[in-house]
Amino acid sequence: MKQALIVIDAQQALIDGTPSEPEVVNKHQLIQTINDIISKAKADSVPIVFIRDLDVAEGQGAGFQIHPDIDSSNPAAIFDKKATNAFYRTPLLSFLQDRHIEHIVIMGCKTEFCIDTAVRTATINDFDVTLVQDGHSTTDSQVLTAEEIIAHHNHALHGHDNIEHFSLVRNSSEDIFVPIHNNYRK
């Protein structure tokens, strides 16, 4: 099965925060987890795609770039997006389809926005998805803490399906590049 790792909005200003926006919760653990999964992807020759949000740091400068502590060497692609959805008006879908990718692993920021949207959009575009349980983060909202948002999405997106394709939430300690969707397929 052909796979890809998609790292969404792991940008310096988003992760570290700015004077007007707080840093994501557990940022050091997030960076370490992303790097661990990138290492696994490279060892398994899984292509790595980075998505950057053009709204972060007004689409320029160091804050817009992939966080400097994240191994972004030799990505298969880097796509910039204007919308919450990494698939909307970007080459991501055609990139994955052209390579006959069937399973994608998703990590990054922010959980309730770009991560949630990417997982749901991927399933309706015929991909099985693994969301890395400890590989996404966010900040507190006006009604929920970041930890509550993450826990809610890990629960809600585990088993989220669109007839043939669905998402599973798995911990980074698991061998996530050995998909287990067929164990649960109806």
C-alpha positions in Angstrom: 0.0 0.0 0.0 1.4 3.4 -1.0 1.4 6.0 1.8 2.3 9.6 2.5 2.9 11.6 5.6 1.3 15.1 5.7 2.5 17.6 8.2 0.1 20.5 8.4 0.9 24.0 9.5 3.9 23.1 11.6 5.1 26.6 11.3 7.3 28.6 13.7 4.9 31.3 14.5 2.0 28.9 15.0 3.9 26.5 17.3 5.9 29.1 19.3 3.2 31.7 19.3 3.5 35.4 18.7 2.9 38.5 20.9 -0.8 38.3 20.0 -1.3 34.5 19.8 -0.2 31.9 22.4 2.1 28.9 21.6 0.4 25.5 21.1 0.1 23.2 24.1 2.9 20.7 24.7 4.9 22.2 21.8 8.2 20.5 22.7 6.5 17.1 22.8 4.7 17.9 19.5 8.0 18.8 17.8 9.6 15.6 19.1 6.7 13.5 17.9 6.7 15.1 14.4 10.4 14.4 14.1 10.1 10.8 15.3 7.4 10.1 12.7 9.4 11.9 10.0 12.3 9.6 10.8 10.1 6.6 10.5 8.7 7.9 7.2 12.2 8.4 5.8 13.2 4.9 7.0 10.2 3.5 5.2 10.6 5.7 2.1 7.3 7.3 2.7 7.0 10.7 0.9 6.6 13.6 3.3 4.4 16.6 2.4 4.4 19.8 4.3 1.5 22.2 4.2 1.9 25.8 5.2 -0.9 28.3 5.9 -0.4 31.6 4.2 -2.2 33.4 7.1 0.6 32.5 9.5 3.0 35.4 9.8 1.3 37.0 6.8 2.9 34.3 4.6 6.4 35.5 5.0 9.6 35.5 7.1 10.8 33.0 9.7 7.4 32.7 11.4 5.9 31.5 8.1 8.5 28.7 7.6 8.3 25.2 9.0 9.5 25.3 12.6 13.3 25.2 12.6 13.4 22.3 15.1 11.4 20.1 12.8 13.3 18.1 10.2 12.1 19.5 6.9 15.0 18.2 4.9 14.2 16.6 1.5 10.4 16.8 1.5 8.5 15.3 -1.4 6.5 18.6 -1.6 5.6 21.8 0.2 2.3 23.3 -0.6 0.9 26.6 0.6 -2.8 27.0 1.3 -5.1 30.0 1.9 -8.0 28.0 3.4 -8.4 25.9 6.5 -8.6 22.9 4.2 -5.2 21.6 2.9 -7.0 20.1 -0.1 -8.8 23.3 -1.2 -7.2 24.9 -4.2 -3.9 23.3 -3.6 -2.1 20.6 -5.6 -2.3 18.1 -2.6 -5.1 15.9 -4.0 -3.6 15.5 -7.4 -0.1 15.0 -5.9 -1.5 12.1 -3.8 -3.6 10.6 -6.6 -0.7 10.8 -9.2 1.4 8.7 -6.8 -1.5 6.2 -6.2 -1.4 7.0 -2.4 -4.0 5.0 -0.5 -3.1 5.7 3.1 -2.1 9.1 4.6 -0.8 9.9 8.1 -1.6 13.4 9.3 0.1 15.5 12.0 0.4 19.2 12.8 -1.6 22.3 13.9 -4.3 23.3 14.8 -6.4 20.4 15.8 -9.9 21.8 15.6 -9.3 23.6 12.3 -6.8 22.4 9.8 -6.3 18.9 11.2 -10.0 18.1 11.6 -10.7 19.4 8.1 -7.9 17.5 6.4 -8.9 14.2 8.1 -12.5 14.5 7.0 -11.7 15.7 3.5 -9.2 12.9 2.9 -11.7 10.2 3.8 -14.2 11.6 1.2 -11.4 11.6 -1.4 -10.8 7.9 -1.1 -7.9 7.8 1.4 -7.6 5.8 4.6 -6.2 8.2 7.2 -4.2 7.7 10.4 -4.2 10.7 12.7 -1.3 10.6 15.0 -2.9 10.9 18.5 0.0 12.7 20.1 1.1 14.5 16.8 -1.3 17.4 16.7 -1.9 20.4 18.9 -3.7 23.7 19.4 -4.3 26.5 21.8 -7.2 27.1 24.3 -10.4 28.3 22.9 -13.0 30.5 24.7 -14.9 27.3 25.8 -12.4 24.5 25.9 -8.8 24.0 26.9 -6.3 22.8 24.2 -6.1 19.5 26.0 -9.9 19.1 25.8 -10.0 20.0 22.2 -7.3 17.5 21.4 -9.0 14.7 23.4 -12.3 15.4 21.8 -10.9 15.2 18.3 -8.9 12.1 19.0 -12.2 10.5 20.1 -14.4 12.0 17.4 -12.0 11.2 14.5 -11.2 7.6 15.6 -13.4 5.6 13.2 -14.8 8.6 11.4 -15.9 7.0 8.1 -17.2 7.9 4.6 -18.5 4.4 3.4 -15.2 2.8 2.2 -12.6 5.0 3.7 -12.1 6.1 7.3 -9.7 7.5 9.9 -8.1 5.8 12.8 -6.3 7.6 15.6 -3.1 5.9 16.7 -0.3 6.8 19.1 3.1 7.6 17.6 4.6 4.7 19.5 2.7 2.3 17.2 4.0 1.3 13.8 1.7 3.8 12.0 3.1 3.0 8.6 1.6 -0.4 8.9 -2.0 0.5 8.3 -4.6 -1.5 10.2 -7.7 -0.2 8.5 -8.4 -3.6 6.9 -8.7 -5.1 10.3 -11.8 -3.0 10.8 -13.1 -2.6 7.3 -16.8 -3.5 7.0 
